[in-house]
Amino acid sequence: MIYTTLLSSVFRLRYGEPAEVEPGPGSGLVLVADGVGGLHLCGVGLKYVMGSTGGPHAVRLHAWGHGFGRWHADLTDVANHRDQAARLADEVLAWKAERPGSPVYLVGKSGGTGVVVRALERLDAGAVEAAVLLAPALSPAYDLSRALESVRREMVVFWSPLDVIILGLGTRVFGTIDRVRSVSAGLVGFRAGGGRGAKLRQVRWRPAMMTSGYFGGHVGPDSPAFLRRYVVPLLTAEPTADVGFPAGVKPAGDRADNPMARG
C-alpha cells in the first residue's frame, strides 16, 4: 500500500490527477492485472497516462496478488489465480450491468495475463471489447480459444525475444503462471492453432520501440511512453476493417515457425 501510494505520487507529479470519467457515449472501463510481486508499475502508469491523454475510459487496478514482494506466492498459488479471475470477471459484469453498452477492456502484464485470460474464460462471448497481454508469463502452448470468444474485437499480445531473464530462465526454473516449466509466450509468442483466427494479434518487439523506453526487457512495457504510444490507442481507437488494429502497431506473423515456442 505504501509503495503504491509513493508510485502514484510520482505519476501524479508527472501527469497530474487522472481525469474522472463521467457516464456517457464512448466512455468505458479498463481493468489492469499487473505482474507478480505487487509492483503495479503498468497499472499505475496506464492510469495516469490515460488521464494525461484525455482518454475516455476509467482505469482500475485489479490487485490480485499477495502483497508487495511476494512474487513466489503470486506465481504459485493456483487457487488464488482462480479466485482472482472470478473476481475480475465479476467486475466486468458489474460494470456492464450498471452501464449497458459501455465497453470494457482488459490489460494484463506478465503474471497478470493469467488472471486476465482465466477471467475471459468465465465470461460470455463478446463481453469484453478488447484485451492486451504485455509480456505474458503464460506457456506458449496455452490454448486461448475460449478466452478469445469473450473478446469482441481482438486480443493483442506484445512479446520480446530479449526478455530472457524473467520469461526465459525465470519461468523455466519457477514455472509460468499456468504452472508449466518452460519459456513464456512473452519471450517467443503463442503457438499457432487452437482456433484463434483473426482475433489474436502478436506484436514482436522491434528496435523502434526503444524510443518509447521499451528496450526489449521485462519492465519495458511498463514505460509510460510505451503505454501512451502503443497501448492507449488499442483502448481508445474506433474499430477498423482490420479488426480494430491501430495503424501505428504492426502485427507480427504467427509464431508456429518459432522453434523456441515448443517450450
FENPEQUI-V683221 format. One line per field, one symbol per residue. psi: psi as a letter, one per 40 degrees, with the letter a starting at -180 (. if undefined). burial: b if it has 16 or more other ideal C-beta (glycine too) atoms within 10 Angstrom, else e. A space follows every 50 residues. Layout:
psi=???
burial=???
This chain:
psi=ddddddddddddddeihhhhhihiheiahhhhhaaiefdfdddddddddd ddefieiihhhgheaeihefdddddegdddddddddddddddddddddgh ehihihhihbdeddddddddeeiihedhdiihhhfhfiidehheddddde hdcihhhhiheefdddecddeddeiidefhgiiidedeiiiiaefdaedh hhhiiiddedeeeheeadedeehdddddddddddeeiiiidffehidehh iiiiedehddee.
burial=eeebeebbeebeeebeebeebeeeeeebbbbbbbbbbbbbbbbbbbbbbb bbeebbbbbebbbbbbeeeebeebbeeeeebeebbeebbebbeebbeeee ebbbbbbbbbbbbbbbbbbbbbbeeebbbbbbbbbbbbbbbbbbebbbbb bbbbbbbbbbbbbeebbbebbbebbbbbebebbbbbbbbbbeeeebeebb bbbbbeeebeebbbeebbbbbbbbebbbbbbbbbbbbeeeeebbbbeebe bbebbeebeebeb
